[in-house]
Amino acid sequence: MTTTSGTGLGAVIRMWRDRLPPSAAGLPAALGRRAAGLRREELADLAGMSVDYVVRLEQGRATTPSAPVVASLARALQLSTAERDHLYRLAHLAPPADAAISDHLTPGVQRVLARLGDVAVAVFAADWQLVWWNRGWAALVGDPAASPARLRNFARDRFPVDEGPARLALWPVTEADRAATDAAVVSDLRRATGRYPQDRRLATLIRELSANARFAELWAAGGVAAHREDQKTIDHPAVGPVTVDCDILTDGDFDLKIVIMTAAPGSEDETKLKLTAIAGRSATAATAAT
């Protein structure tokens, strides 16, 4: 199989070695030094391997380093999580599984969300635990703040066990293909177990949801996939039925799911969606005044 020039294992190691200045690795800056980045012998010393092996890796004569070797190179080269995972894949290895699901919103993600204004947006963790929502989301489906934090989970909504009705949407919600969405959510949870095999919250969620017959049936099917999009109709108490497209964007580093609900431009549903935001602001103002 042909590899695009500059993208193979050796080329990437060389590129990352060249970009890391000795000072960043705690090495003294020698006078008359030509290399801006690390020398091969310096990388070999930092990674605990022979210079000859580093040379063979960079020249493409060694293409299948072991997982411990890749881990040492990643530490020595001070790679980000995404870069580390890329290095593992270039070595034909599975990247290390993350220990726990993250609920953290990076400053960059927060800035993007803030610029969306009244567009209905919510952010879920890899196990579909709701971690953030804006006022547009609350205006469209109801404010999740009314529910206990533990129950603000989309998978729990889909497959209730003994905790009563849905907790994320206060108004009735129907879908174009509920069966397909159910299967997609379960497949996405199985995908999460591969990335976070040690996460206790995820393991507890799977165990509890297994008491739901529909979830157990879909789980037994063994599907693995990411849930990306569907269409929903919300029976809003102030404006009536609103049909929206529900698109799911994923943050690569933390596997956060950014769920955005929008309506077709120029449609009656778009008008209704804007009215839900106005109704939501009015309700908030009325609450604050009492």
N, C-alpha and C positions, 0 to 999 in steps of 0.2 A: 504494500500500500504506500502511495506517495504522500510525503509530508510537505506541506507548504513551507517554503524557505523561511527560516527564522522563528518557527513555531514549535519545533521539536523539543524534546527534553534537554538536550545539550545546549541548544541555542538559548533557551529560557534561563537555564542555570547561569550561563555566561552573562546574559543581559542583567540578571539580578545581582550577580557578583560585581559587575562593572558600575552599577548605580549606588552601591553601598560604600560610603567613604569609611576609611579606617577609623576615624574618630568616632563614628556611630557604633562601631564594634568594640570600642575601648582600646584601640591600638594607637601607638604614637605615630605622628606624621613624620616620616623620614625626609631629610633634605635631598633634593634632587630626584624625588619620586616622580615617575612618569605616569603611573596608573592612578586615575582618579578614584577608582574603586578598589576592592580587595584584590590582592594577588591570589593565584591558585593555592600557593602554599599557606597563605593566611586563612583562606576558606577551609582548606583541609585541616588545619590546626583547630579552628573554631568548631568544625563539625566532627572532629575526632576520627579522621580517616586519612588514608595515604594520599599524597599529592598525585601519585600515578593513577589512583582511582578517580580523582576529580578530573584529571586530564582525559581519561577514557570516557567518562560521562559526557564531558563537553564536546568531545570529538565524535560522539555517537557510537563508540565501540563498546560501551556498556549501556544497555537500554532498559534493563529490568532490575533496578536497585531494590533492596528489601525495604519493608516499611520502616524499620529503625533507622536506616540510612536516609530515607526521605525525610523522616521527622527531624533528624539531626541537621540536614541541609536547610530545612524550613526555619529552624531556630537560628542557625548561624546567619542565614540571609535576612532574618527579621521580617518574614513574610506576613502579610495579613491573612485572615482566615480564608478569604476567597483565593488568594494566591497559593496558600498551602494546599487547599483542596485541588487546585489546578495542577500543582506539581505531582500530587498523588495520582491524578488521572493520567497525566503524561507518562507516569511510570507503570501504568496499567494496574493500579491499586485503588481500592475503595478508600475515600477520605475518612478520617476518624469521625466517629459519631459524636455529636455534641452531647454533653452530659444532661443539660436541662433546657427546657423550652424557655425562651426569653419573652418577657412582656415589655421590653424596653423600646421606647420610641426615640430614635436618634434625632439630634437637632435638625438634620437635613430633612428627615421625614416630617417632622413637626412643621417646618417652614413650608413644605409642599402642601400639607393639609390645610394650613392657615390660609393659603392663597386660593383655596377652592370655595371660599365664601359659604353661601347657603346650600351648596350642593350636598345632598344627603350622603355622608361618608361615615364609615365606622372601620375600626381596625381590630382584627382578631389575631390571637397568637396561633401557633401551629396546631394546637388542640382545639381550635375554634372558641377559645375563651375570649370574650369581649374585653378589650383593654382601653379603648378610646372611642368616642363618638362625638359628633358635632351637633349643633342645634338643628341643622337641616335634617339630620337623621332622626332626632327626637321628634321633630315636627311631623315627619312623614309616618313613622311607625309607632310613635309613643316613646316617652322617656324611659330608658332602661334603668335609670337611677331608682325607680320604684321597686326593683327586684333585688334580692340579696346578691352580693357579688358572685358567690359560688354558682348561682343559677344563671348567670349571664353567659350562657354557652350555647352556641348555635346547634351543636350536636345534641345537647340535652333537649333543646326545643324540638328537634326533629324526632327524637326517640324518647318520649317521656317514660319514666318508670313509675315513681310513686310520689312525684313532687308537684302534681297539679298541672294546670295548663301552661302554655308557652310563656316564657318570661321576657323574651327580647322584643316582641311586638305586642303592643296593647290592642291594636286593631286586627281584625281578621285578614289573613294573607293567603292568597291562592297562587298557584304556579302553573305555568304552561305544561310542565311535565314533572309532577311531584316525584314519581318513581325514579326518574333519571337523576333528580337532585339528591334524593335519598342515597342512591347508589354512589353518586359522586362524593358526597360527604363522608361516607364510610370508607370509600377507597382512599380518600385524602387522609383520613385518620390512620389507615394502615401504612400509608406512605410516611406519616410522621413517626410511627413506631420504628421504622427503619433508621431514621435520622436521630431519634432521641430514645434509644432503647432503655436507658436508665432513668427516664423521667417518671417520677412517682405520680405526679398529677395526671399525666396521660394514662399511665397504667391503671390508676383508680377509675378514671373516666371510662375506659374500655371495659373494665370489670363490671361497673355499675350499669352501663348501657346494655351489656350482654343479657340483662334480665328482660329487655324489650325483645319480643319475638321477631319483629321486623329487622331490628339491628342485628340480632344473632344470625338471621338468615343471610343478610347481605355480608356480614363479616365472614361467615363460613364460605362464601363464594371466592374470597381471596383476592378481590380486585385491588389494584394499586394504580392510582391516578391522582391528578390534582383537579380540584373543583375550580373552574374558571369563569363561568357565566351562566345565567339563566334569565328568565323573565318572570316578574311577579306582578300581581294586582293587589293593591292595598285598599281595603274598604274603609276609607278615611271618614271619621264622623262629621267633619266640617265640609268637605268638598265632594264626597262620594268616591266611587272606585277610581283609582289611579294606577295605570299600567306603566311599569318602569322596566328598563333593562338593568340587570344587576351584573356588573363586571367586577372581576376580582384580580387585582394586581398583587404581586408577591415581592416583598423586600428580600433580596437575595441573601444577605448576611444573616438575618435573624428569622427568616421564614415567616414574617408577619404577612397577614392577608389584609390588603386595603380594599374594602368593599365600597363600590361607588354605585349609586342608583340615579339614573338619568332617564329622561323621556325623549322621544323623537322630536327634533326641532320643529317648531311651528304646529305641533299637534295639540289637541285638546288636553291630552295628558300632561304636556309641558306646562300649559296654563294652570292646570290643577296642582301640579307640583309646586309651582311658584306660590299659589294660594296657600298651600300647607305651610310654607315658610312664614307667610304673613300671619296666618292663624297662630302659628307657634310663637311668634314674637308677641302677638297680642295677649296670648295666654300667659306668657312669662311676665309681661308688664302688669297684668291684672293680679297675678300671684304676688309680685313684689309690692304692689300697692296695698295689699291687705295686711 
